[in-house]
């Protein structure tokens, strides 16, 4: 599963705007991350992981079939 698919799954019923605001980034940037059009910088990866209460590895690096 791609990082974007994992983030879509973790977002659940929240809007992209709500999640982006919670992370402190633009909605357009968050949307591109979810579509796997861009990869976030390391600092943003940390913020995303913290927001979803996951590790960076769980979202961006591991075999993520067991989230």
C-alpha positions in Angstrom: 0.0 0.0 0.0 1.4 3.4 -0.9 1.9 6.2 1.6 -0.9 8.2 -0.1 -3.3 5.3 0.3 -2.3 4.9 3.9 -2.9 8.6 4.6 -6.3 8.5 2.8 -7.2 5.5 5.0 -6.0 7.2 8.2 -7.9 10.4 7.3 -11.2 8.6 7.4 -14.1 10.9 7.4 -12.0 14.1 8.0 -11.6 16.5 5.1 -8.3 17.1 3.5 -8.6 20.7 4.6 -9.0 19.7 8.3 -6.0 17.3 8.2 -3.8 19.9 6.4 -4.7 22.6 9.0 -4.0 20.2 11.8 -0.6 19.4 10.3 0.1 23.0 9.4 0.5 22.7 5.7 -1.6 23.8 2.6 -4.5 21.6 1.6 -3.1 21.4 -2.0 0.1 20.0 -0.7 -1.7 17.4 1.5 -3.8 16.4 -1.5 -0.7 15.8 -3.6 0.7 13.6 -0.9 -2.5 11.5 -0.8 -2.4 11.1 -4.6 1.3 10.1 -4.4 2.2 13.0 -6.7 4.7 14.3 -4.2 6.6 13.0 -1.2 6.7 15.2 1.8 10.0 16.5 3.2 11.2 14.8 6.4 9.9 17.6 8.6 6.4 17.2 7.1 6.6 13.4 7.4 7.2 13.8 11.1 4.2 16.2 11.4 1.9 13.8 9.5 3.0 10.8 11.6 2.4 12.8 14.8 -1.0 14.0 13.6 -2.1 10.4 12.9 -0.4 9.0 16.0 1.7 6.7 13.9 5.4 6.3 13.3 7.0 7.6 10.0 7.9 4.0 9.2 4.3 2.9 9.5 3.2 5.5 7.0 6.1 6.0 4.6 8.6 3.1 4.8 7.3 -0.2 6.0 5.3 -3.0 4.4 2.0 -1.4 5.6 -0.5 -4.2 5.2 -1.1 -4.4 9.0 -2.0 -0.9 10.0 
